[in-house]
Amino acid sequence: MACVTLKVVLSHLRRDRDLKGMTGHNARTPEIGRDTRGPKVVVIGGGYAGTLAANRLQRRADVDITLVNARPTMVQRLQLHRLAAGTADADEVTADYRGLLGARVRLVVGEATRIDTAARRVQLRSGAPLEYDYLIYAVGSTSAVPESVPGAAEFAYPMADFESAQRLRAVVDELPAQAWITVVGAGLTGIEIAAELAEQDRTVSLVCGGRLAPAFGEPARRSIAAWLTAHHVAVLEDDSVVEVRPDAVVFADGAVRPSAVTVWAGGFGVPQLAAASGLSTDALGRLRTDDTLTSVDDDRIVGAGDAVTSSATPLRMSCYAAAPTAATAADTVLSRLDGAEPAPFALAYVGSTVGLGRRAAVAQFTRADDSPLRAHLRGRIPALIKDAVVKGTLWSIRREARKPGATIWYRGRRSAAPAPVPEPETVR
């Protein structure tokens, strides 16, 4: 996987490096308030999925495309653990939309509060509502701090969004090196923030509440545990936190341990916009869709990214699924505009990678259904792959702006589409 996936990224980068396009220094400011008679498509959410979907909609020349996002810049979720740990600055984890969006995509900075499906309007917290003929729902994911854990909401620090990561960094910067930092949650997000902090010589404990890296196979988990132990992270695999205090955590067995800062990486939620708008969702609040990523309630609404669940295939909340779902969502809308039947969504997984600081990582090979194989890679090569993937996310968005329709991905053995580089759910 290491050689194949790295070659995919590098070959695409070489092939496209001389293309002139509509991004970077050649970017044109998106048109604002333009009048068009073409169909209106509103994309809610300017993360990896929403931004790529908006660019891909440019395949049809008459579509009026509006991207709605609460922030004026795009946040690179894959880098937030570095911002929180102090190994990256704010400008390294954000990107200006002027360098990402195609010239025909209009950016509206605002927060969507409700989707009026009857009137086909998106209500914003401020400003006039936006009318649409089709809507792509790509609102992403958020931190989920459980109300069932006393003190977690008041004293723990989530890090799934830019502002949360900045708050965590400000607190960590003031701590002496010997102060205990407790990371709750041993999924990929928890592991990555714990590893990043450990490389800064911080005193870290990682509370797993069960197994370390539960989505990985046993050999890969042993490799992760070995790295963490070698970097003096206290891995508490069978312990769970039942209460968070300002300066301590309480465990299920009643033990109280000091914790100057408690980082909550124990789960993720999604914005409740779909549920608040009367659309069908799962228990987490993700939009329910059919095998074309179309809402089961309204064929004018199509989903992409973390905030969507599909009947076609299980979707890992991850960057891995962002581009395929985004491309499929855009293609579904364009097919309907053309009066054609949309193709069903298909995605086959090949692996997942977790970063261990800046110079190491573990890559887990998977079956197409995302279940882990025994095979894995560890060390510098997976770290190089991960770095290439992080850089490749923005590159793929810019490429879609230049060449709408360029995004391809691995759909399984029956598909001729080449495999994408594996990308894990890392800020999770």
C-alpha positions in Angstrom: 0.0 0.0 0.0 2.8 2.4 0.8 4.4 2.3 -2.6 1.2 2.2 -4.5 -0.5 5.0 -2.7 2.5 7.3 -2.6 3.0 6.8 -6.3 -0.7 7.7 -7.0 -0.3 11.1 -5.2 3.1 11.9 -6.8 2.1 10.9 -10.3 -1.0 13.1 -10.1 1.1 16.0 -8.7 3.6 15.7 -11.6 0.9 15.5 -14.2 -1.0 18.6 -13.0 1.8 20.8 -11.8 1.9 22.8 -15.1 -1.8 23.2 -15.5 -3.1 26.8 -15.5 -6.3 27.1 -13.6 -8.6 29.1 -11.4 -6.8 28.7 -8.1 -3.8 30.0 -6.3 -2.3 33.1 -7.8 -4.5 32.7 -10.9 -7.7 32.7 -8.7 -10.5 35.0 -9.6 -12.8 36.3 -6.8 -16.1 34.4 -6.9 -18.9 36.4 -8.3 -21.2 37.8 -5.7 -24.9 38.5 -6.2 -24.8 37.5 -9.9 -28.1 37.0 -11.7 -28.5 33.7 -13.6 -31.4 31.7 -15.1 -29.7 28.4 -14.6 -30.6 25.9 -11.9 -29.5 26.9 -8.4 -27.5 24.5 -6.3 -26.6 25.3 -2.7 -23.9 23.4 -0.9 -24.0 23.7 2.9 -20.6 23.1 4.5 -17.2 24.2 3.3 -15.1 21.3 4.5 -13.3 18.7 2.3 -16.6 17.3 1.0 -18.6 20.4 0.5 -15.8 22.4 -1.2 -15.0 19.5 -3.6 -18.6 19.0 -4.4 -19.1 22.7 -5.2 -16.2 22.6 -7.6 -17.3 19.5 -9.3 -20.7 21.0 -10.0 -19.0 23.2 -12.5 -19.1 20.3 -15.0 -22.3 21.8 -16.2 -21.9 25.4 -17.4 -25.3 26.8 -16.5 -25.5 25.8 -12.8 -25.6 28.6 -10.3 -23.4 27.3 -7.4 -23.4 28.7 -3.9 -21.2 27.4 -1.1 -22.3 28.3 2.5 -19.8 28.1 5.3 -19.7 29.6 8.8 -16.1 30.6 8.4 -14.4 32.7 5.7 -11.5 30.2 5.5 -11.4 26.4 5.2 -10.1 24.5 8.2 -7.9 21.5 7.6 -9.4 19.0 10.1 -6.5 16.6 9.5 -4.1 19.1 11.0 -6.0 20.3 14.1 -4.1 18.0 16.5 -0.9 19.8 15.5 -2.5 23.2 16.2 -3.7 22.0 19.6 -0.3 20.5 20.5 1.6 23.6 19.4 3.4 22.1 16.4 1.5 24.0 13.8 0.3 27.6 13.6 -3.2 28.8 12.7 -2.2 29.7 9.1 -0.9 26.2 8.6 -4.3 24.6 9.3 -6.5 27.0 7.3 -6.8 27.8 3.6 -8.2 30.8 1.8 -11.3 29.8 -0.3 -10.0 32.2 -3.0 -7.3 29.6 -3.7 -9.7 26.6 -3.5 -12.9 27.5 -5.3 -13.6 27.6 -9.0 -14.5 31.0 -10.4 -18.1 30.0 -10.8 -18.6 29.1 -7.1 -20.0 31.9 -4.9 -19.1 31.8 -1.3 -21.6 32.9 1.3 -20.1 33.2 4.8 -23.0 32.4 7.2 -24.5 29.8 9.4 -27.4 27.7 8.0 -30.1 27.4 10.7 -32.9 25.6 8.8 -33.7 24.0 5.5 -37.2 24.8 4.3 -37.8 21.8 2.1 -41.3 23.0 1.0 -40.1 26.4 -0.2 -36.6 25.1 -1.1 -34.9 27.8 0.9 -31.9 27.7 3.3 -32.5 30.0 6.3 -29.3 31.8 7.6 -28.7 33.1 11.0 -28.1 36.5 9.4 -28.9 37.6 5.9 -31.5 36.8 3.3 -32.4 33.1 2.7 -31.0 31.2 -0.2 -33.2 29.6 -2.7 -32.2 26.3 -4.3 -33.3 23.8 -6.9 -31.0 21.2 -5.4 -29.1 21.2 -2.1 -25.9 19.3 -1.1 -25.8 18.6 2.6 -22.1 18.5 3.7 -22.1 20.0 7.2 -19.4 17.8 8.6 -18.9 16.6 12.1 -18.4 18.1 15.6 -17.1 17.1 19.0 -19.4 15.1 21.2 -18.8 15.6 24.9 -21.2 13.3 26.7 -23.6 14.8 29.2 -23.6 11.6 31.1 -20.0 12.3 32.3 -20.2 14.9 35.1 -17.8 17.8 34.5 -16.9 16.8 30.9 -18.8 19.7 29.3 -17.5 22.2 31.8 -13.8 21.1 32.2 -12.8 18.9 29.3 -11.3 20.3 26.1 -12.7 19.0 22.8 -10.6 19.6 19.6 -12.8 18.7 16.6 -13.0 22.3 15.3 -10.6 25.2 14.9 -11.8 27.3 17.9 -11.6 24.3 20.2 -8.1 23.4 19.1 -7.0 27.0 19.6 -8.5 27.1 23.2 -6.7 23.8 24.0 -3.4 25.1 22.7 -3.6 28.3 24.7 -4.1 26.3 27.9 -1.3 23.7 27.0 1.2 26.5 26.3 0.8 27.7 29.9 1.5 24.3 31.4 4.8 23.2 32.9 6.2 20.1 31.1 5.6 17.9 34.1 1.9 18.7 34.4 -0.3 15.7 33.5 -2.4 16.0 30.4 -5.1 13.3 30.1 -6.4 12.4 26.7 -9.8 10.5 26.9 -10.5 8.3 23.9 -8.1 6.0 22.0 -9.4 6.3 18.5 -7.3 7.9 15.9 -7.8 11.4 17.2 -6.9 10.5 20.7 -3.8 8.7 19.6 -2.6 11.5 17.4 -3.0 14.3 19.9 -1.4 12.1 22.6 1.6 11.3 20.3 2.0 15.0 19.2 2.0 16.1 22.8 4.5 13.4 23.8 6.9 14.6 21.1 6.8 18.0 22.8 8.0 16.3 26.1 4.6 16.6 27.7 3.5 14.3 30.4 0.5 12.4 28.9 -1.9 9.6 29.8 -4.2 8.1 27.2 -7.4 6.6 28.6 -8.8 4.1 26.2 -12.0 2.9 27.9 -11.4 -0.4 26.2 -9.0 -1.2 23.4 -6.4 1.1 22.0 -7.2 1.8 18.3 -10.2 -0.5 18.2 -10.6 -0.2 14.4 -7.1 -1.6 13.8 -5.9 -5.2 14.0 -4.0 -6.6 16.9 -0.5 -6.4 15.2 -1.0 -2.7 14.4 -2.3 -2.0 17.9 0.8 -3.5 19.3 3.0 -1.2 17.1 1.0 1.9 18.2 1.3 0.8 21.9 5.0 0.3 21.5 5.6 3.8 20.1 3.5 5.4 22.8 5.2 3.5 25.6 8.6 4.4 24.2 7.6 8.1 24.3 6.5 7.8 27.9 2.7 7.9 27.3 0.8 6.1 30.0 -1.6 4.0 28.1 -4.6 3.1 30.3 -6.3 0.6 28.1 -9.0 -0.9 30.4 -9.7 2.3 32.4 -12.6 4.7 31.7 -13.3 8.3 33.0 -16.6 8.8 34.8 -16.0 12.4 36.0 -13.9 15.3 35.0 -12.8 17.9 37.5 -10.9 21.2 37.0 -7.6 19.5 38.0 -8.3 15.8 38.0 -10.2 12.9 36.5 -12.2 10.2 38.3 -12.0 6.6 37.0 -14.7 3.9 37.1 -12.9 2.2 40.0 -13.1 5.3 42.1 -9.4 6.3 41.6 -8.8 10.1 41.3 -5.7 11.1 39.3 -4.4 14.6 38.7 -5.0 16.2 35.3 -4.1 19.8 34.6 -5.8 19.5 31.2 -8.3 16.9 30.1 -8.7 16.5 26.3 -11.9 14.8 25.2 -11.5 12.7 22.1 -14.0 10.1 23.0 -16.5 10.5 20.2 -18.0 12.7 17.5 -21.4 14.1 16.7 -22.8 16.1 13.8 -24.7 19.4 13.5 -28.4 18.8 14.0 -29.5 20.9 11.0 -31.1 17.9 9.2 -33.1 16.8 12.2 -34.1 20.4 12.9 -35.4 20.7 9.3 -37.6 17.6 9.6 -35.4 15.3 7.6 -34.8 11.7 8.5 -31.6 11.0 10.4 -29.9 8.2 12.3 -29.4 8.2 16.1 -26.3 10.4 15.7 -28.1 13.0 13.6 -26.7 12.0 10.2 -28.9 12.5 7.2 -30.3 9.2 6.0 -29.8 8.7 2.2 -30.3 6.0 -0.4 -27.7 4.4 -2.6 -27.3 7.6 -4.6 -26.7 9.6 -1.4 -30.1 11.2 -1.9 -32.2 12.0 1.2 -34.8 9.4 1.8 -37.3 12.2 2.3 -36.5 14.6 -0.5 -34.9 13.9 -3.9 -33.8 17.6 -4.1 -31.4 17.0 -1.2 -28.2 15.0 -1.5 -25.6 14.3 1.2 -21.8 14.1 1.4 -19.2 13.7 4.0 -19.4 13.0 7.8 -23.0 14.1 8.3 -24.4 11.4 6.0 -25.3 7.7 6.3 -26.0 5.7 3.2 -27.8 2.5 2.5 -25.2 1.7 -0.1 -22.2 1.1 2.1 -21.0 1.8 5.7 -19.4 5.2 5.8 -16.4 5.8 8.1 -16.5 9.4 9.4 -13.3 10.4 7.7 -11.4 12.2 5.0 -11.2 8.9 3.2 -14.9 9.0 2.4 -15.1 12.8 1.9 -14.0 13.0 -1.7 -15.9 9.9 -3.0 -19.2 11.1 -1.3 -18.6 14.6 -2.5 -18.0 13.6 -6.1 -21.0 11.2 -6.0 -23.3 13.9 -4.5 -22.4 16.4 -7.2 -22.8 13.8 -10.0 -26.2 12.8 -8.5 -27.4 16.4 -8.7 -26.0 16.8 -12.3 -27.6 13.6 -13.4 -31.0 14.7 -12.1 -30.6 18.1 -13.9 -29.9 16.2 -17.1 -33.0 14.0 -16.5 -30.8 10.9 -16.1 -30.8 8.2 -13.4 -28.0 8.8 -10.9 -25.4 6.0 -10.5 -25.3 4.3 -7.1 -22.5 5.2 -4.7 -19.7 2.7 -4.3 -16.6 2.8 -2.2 -14.1 0.1 -1.3 -11.7 0.8 1.6 -8.0 -0.2 1.4 -6.6 1.1 4.6 -6.2 3.7 7.4 -3.3 5.6 8.8 -2.6 7.1 12.3 0.1 9.6 12.8 2.6 9.1 15.7 4.2 12.6 15.9 5.9 14.1 12.9 8.2 11.2 11.9 6.3 8.0 12.4 2.9 6.5 11.7 1.1 3.1 11.5 -0.8 2.2 8.3 -3.5 -0.5 8.7 -4.5 -2.5 5.6 -8.2 -3.3 5.4 -10.7 -5.3 3.4 -13.1 -3.5 1.1 -15.6 -3.4 3.9 -13.1 -1.6 6.2 -12.5 -4.6 8.5 -8.7 -4.8 9.4 -6.3 -7.3 8.0 -3.3 -8.5 9.9 -0.9 -6.7 7.6 0.2 -3.2 8.5 3.2 -0.8 8.1 4.9 1.2 10.7 7.6 3.8 10.9 8.7 6.5 8.4 7.1 5.2 5.2 3.6 5.5 6.5 4.4 8.9 7.9 5.5 10.0 4.4 2.3 8.6 3.0 0.3 10.5 5.6 2.1 13.8 4.8 1.3 13.3 1.1 -2.3 12.6 1.9 -2.6 15.8 4.0 -1.1 17.9 1.3 -3.1 16.0 -1.4 -6.5 16.9 0.1 -6.2 20.6 -0.8 -4.5 19.7 -4.1 -7.4 17.5 -5.1 -9.9 20.3 -4.3 -7.9 22.7 -6.4 -7.6 20.2 -9.2 -11.4 19.7 -9.1 -11.7 23.5 -9.5 -9.4 23.5 -12.5 -10.8 20.2 -14.0 -14.3 19.5 -12.8 -14.8 15.8 -12.8 -11.2 14.9 -12.1 -11.7 13.1 -8.8 -11.5 9.4 -9.0 -11.5 6.7 -6.3 -11.5 3.0 -5.7 -15.0 1.5 -6.0 -14.0 -2.2 -5.7 -13.0 -5.0 -7.9 -15.6 -4.4 -10.5 -14.5 -0.8 -11.0 -11.6 0.4 -13.2 -11.1 3.5 -11.1 -7.7 3.6 -9.4 -7.5 3.5 -5.7 -7.2 6.7 -3.7 -4.5 7.2 -1.0 -5.9 5.8 2.2 -6.9 8.6 4.6 -8.0 7.9 8.1 -10.4 9.7 10.4 -7.6 11.6 12.1 -9.2 14.5 13.8 -11.5 12.1 15.5 
